Amino acid sequence: MKFKKHVFICTNQKDAPKKSCGTERGLELVETFKQELTKHGLQKDIRAQRAGCLDACAFGPSLVVYPEGTYYGNVQPSDVAEIVESHLMNDQPVERLKLNF
């Protein structure tokens, strides 16, 4: 496997009045994750990228971390450093943001 972990951030855009991760800062989250990974020298081991719909629109902005398959919802740019340090670096999911389907 090329990457130890992979973060897929929903950037899907839907027509109003439906909530859409793309309009709820999805692209901003992608850039924030990339910056935070680079800051910690993790960009070769962990990849953060845009994704289409993750079917969690009501909880957006949403993302999923693989290989664990951990979904997060209502993620804000201010949450990214915590997700990187806690989950991506130390394998401890951020419980307050975790979605349980």
N, C-alpha and C positions, 0 to 999 in steps of 0.2 A: 504494500500500500504506500502510495507516495506521501500522503499526509497522515500524521498521527490523529488529528482531529480536523473536522470540516464543519464550518458554521455556515448554514444557509439562512439568509435573511430575506424575508418576503418583501418584495418591492412591487407586488401586483397592484394594478390600478383598476378600480371598478367605478362604474357610474354612480353618482349620488342617487339616492340618499344612503346607499350601503357604505359601511365603514371599509376603508381600504388601507392596507399597510403602506402602500406606495405614497399615499397622501398624508400618512401619519409618521413621516420621517424615516421611511424604509431606506432610502438612498443615503441619508445622513448617517444612519446606523452602520451601513456597509463601510463608509469612509472612516467612521470613528473606530470600528473594529480593526480595520487595516492599520490605522495609525497606532493603536494600542499594541497590536501584535508586533509591529516594527519597533516600537519603543522597547519592548522586551526581547527583541531578537528572535521572535517566534515565527516569522513569516515563511520560513522554509519548512517548518513542521506542522503549522496550523494554517488553514486557508479559510478566509471569510469571503463570501461572495453573494451576489444577488441571486434570488430564487423567484420563481413564480409563486402562485398561490399555494399556501401550506394548509389550507382549509381550516384556518383558525382566525378568520377575519374579525369575529366578535371580540377577540382578545388582542388585537393588533396594537402596535406593531409586534409581529411575532417572528420567531426564529427557531431553528432546530440545530442541535449539536450532534454530529455523528462521530464515532460509531455508536455512541450510547443511545441516540434517538431521543434525547431530552429536549422537550419543547419549552420555550419561554414565551410569555405574553406580556403585553403592555410595557415593553422594553423601551426605555428612554436612553438618549445618549449618555446621561449621567450614570447609567447602570453598567455601561460597557466595561469600565475598568474592573468593577467587582466581578463580572462574569469571567473576564480574562484571568484575573488573579485566582479566584476561587475555583472555578470549574475547569478552565482550559489549562491552567498551570498546576493545580493541586487536586484535580478530580473530585471536587466538592461542589455539586450543583447549588445554585442560589435558590433556596427553597421558596423565598417570597415571590419569585418571578416564575417559578415552574408551573406548567400547565399539566393537569392530570386529567386525561380523557377517559 
